[in-house]
Amino acid sequence: MSRATALFVLFFCIALAFAAPLQGNATDVAELDKRITHVGRGTWYNPSAGEGNCGYFDSDSSPVVAISKARYDANNGANCNQWIAITNTKNGKMAYGKTRDSCESCDTSSLDMSPSLFEKISTLATGEITISWNFMPAGWTP
């Protein structure tokens, strides 16, 4: 093997090592996720319709949130009972909601909120708003 080929193989192996994804568990993903501010669609739903994906029965007056099913599955439900700070980007109103369910039709940057939580930052008649949001640290409570 020529010296040039050997150097190419060496650099290729080094590049592959840096390109390999880091392995982590769902808790690591959930911990990193709290540091990210997401911008997406905010909608409302009726949690009183049944048991949420986190295993709780909540009322429409509870300040609860459904995260996307994809995010819930990626974290193996690690975000259940984690508080989220949610801001309506249009009027600047902010509220906290507790993760208690998943939303099949939400993309990973969107949230579905209980009516009482949604009303803290908008009106139910609005139906859909643009929000920015982030997970609060595990164990945090308002």
C-alpha positions as CSV (number, residue, x, y, z in Angstrom):
1,M,0.0,0.0,0.0
2,S,1.4,3.4,-0.9
3,R,2.0,6.1,1.6
4,A,-0.8,8.3,0.1
5,T,-3.3,5.4,0.3
6,A,-2.4,4.7,3.9
7,L,-2.8,8.4,4.8
8,F,-6.2,8.5,3.0
9,V,-7.4,5.5,5.0
10,L,-6.2,7.0,8.3
11,F,-7.9,10.3,7.7
12,F,-11.1,8.5,6.5
13,C,-11.2,6.4,9.7
14,I,-10.7,9.6,11.8
15,A,-13.5,11.3,10.0
16,L,-15.8,8.4,10.5
17,A,-15.1,8.4,14.2
18,F,-16.1,12.1,14.5
19,A,-19.2,11.6,12.3
20,A,-20.6,8.7,14.4
21,P,-23.7,9.7,16.5
22,L,-23.3,9.8,20.2
23,Q,-25.3,7.2,22.1
24,G,-27.5,8.3,24.9
25,N,-30.6,7.4,26.8
26,A,-34.0,9.0,26.8
27,T,-33.1,11.0,30.0
28,D,-30.1,12.5,28.3
29,V,-32.2,13.6,25.3
30,A,-34.9,15.0,27.7
31,E,-32.2,16.9,29.6
32,L,-30.7,18.4,26.4
33,D,-34.1,19.2,25.1
34,K,-34.9,21.6,27.9
35,R,-32.1,23.9,26.7
36,I,-33.7,24.4,23.3
37,T,-36.4,27.0,22.6
38,H,-38.8,25.6,20.0
39,V,-41.1,27.7,17.8
40,G,-44.2,26.1,16.5
41,R,-48.0,25.8,16.4
42,G,-50.0,26.0,19.6
43,T,-53.5,24.5,19.7
44,W,-55.9,23.3,22.4
45,Y,-57.6,20.0,23.1
46,N,-59.9,18.5,25.8
47,P,-57.8,16.4,28.1
48,S,-61.0,15.3,30.0
49,A,-61.8,13.1,27.0
50,G,-59.7,10.2,28.5
51,E,-56.5,9.0,29.9
52,G,-53.4,10.8,28.6
53,N,-50.4,9.0,27.2
54,C,-48.5,9.6,30.5
55,G,-51.2,7.6,32.3
56,Y,-53.2,10.4,34.0
57,F,-56.7,11.6,33.8
58,D,-56.8,15.4,33.7
59,S,-59.6,18.0,33.5
60,D,-60.0,20.8,31.0
61,S,-59.1,23.2,33.8
62,S,-55.7,21.6,34.5
63,P,-52.7,23.3,33.0
64,V,-51.6,20.4,30.9
65,V,-49.8,19.9,27.6
66,A,-49.6,17.2,24.9
67,I,-46.2,17.1,23.2
68,S,-45.9,15.5,19.7
69,K,-46.1,11.7,19.6
70,A,-42.8,11.6,17.8
71,R,-41.1,13.6,20.7
72,Y,-42.8,11.4,23.3
73,D,-41.7,8.2,21.6
74,A,-38.1,9.5,21.1
75,N,-37.8,10.2,24.8
76,N,-39.7,7.0,25.8
77,G,-42.1,9.3,27.8
78,A,-39.3,10.9,29.8
79,N,-40.9,14.3,29.6
80,C,-44.1,13.2,31.4
81,N,-44.8,15.5,34.3
82,Q,-42.1,18.0,33.1
83,W,-43.2,21.6,33.1
84,I,-43.0,23.7,29.9
85,A,-42.7,27.5,29.6
86,I,-45.0,28.6,26.7
87,T,-45.1,32.0,25.1
88,N,-47.5,33.4,22.6
89,T,-45.2,35.1,20.1
90,K,-47.8,37.6,19.0
91,N,-48.8,39.1,22.3
92,G,-45.9,38.0,24.6
93,K,-48.2,36.3,27.2
94,M,-46.5,33.4,28.9
95,A,-47.8,30.4,30.9
96,Y,-46.6,27.1,32.3
97,G,-48.0,23.7,31.4
98,K,-47.3,20.2,32.6
99,T,-46.6,17.5,30.1
100,R,-49.2,14.8,30.5
101,D,-50.1,13.5,27.0
102,S,-48.9,13.1,23.4
103,C,-50.4,14.6,20.3
104,E,-50.6,12.4,17.2
105,S,-51.1,15.3,14.7
106,C,-48.5,17.7,16.2
107,D,-45.1,18.1,14.7
108,T,-42.1,18.1,17.1
109,S,-42.2,21.9,17.5
110,S,-45.9,22.1,18.3
111,L,-47.9,21.7,21.5
112,D,-51.6,20.9,22.2
113,M,-52.8,22.6,25.4
114,S,-55.8,22.3,27.7
115,P,-58.4,25.0,27.3
116,S,-57.5,26.7,30.6
117,L,-53.8,26.8,29.7
118,F,-54.5,28.1,26.1
119,E,-56.7,30.8,27.6
120,K,-53.8,32.1,29.6
121,I,-52.0,33.2,26.4
122,S,-54.9,33.6,23.9
123,T,-58.6,33.0,23.3
124,L,-60.1,29.6,22.5
125,A,-61.7,31.3,19.4
126,T,-58.3,31.9,18.0
127,G,-57.8,28.2,17.8
128,E,-54.2,28.2,16.6
129,I,-51.3,30.5,17.5
130,T,-47.5,30.7,17.0
131,I,-45.7,29.8,20.2
132,S,-42.1,29.6,21.5
133,W,-41.5,27.1,24.3
134,N,-39.0,25.1,26.3
135,F,-38.9,22.4,28.8
136,M,-38.1,23.4,32.4
137,P,-35.5,21.4,34.3
138,A,-36.8,18.1,35.6
139,G,-38.3,18.5,39.1
140,W,-39.0,22.3,38.6
141,T,-42.4,23.5,39.5
142,P,-44.0,27.0,39.1
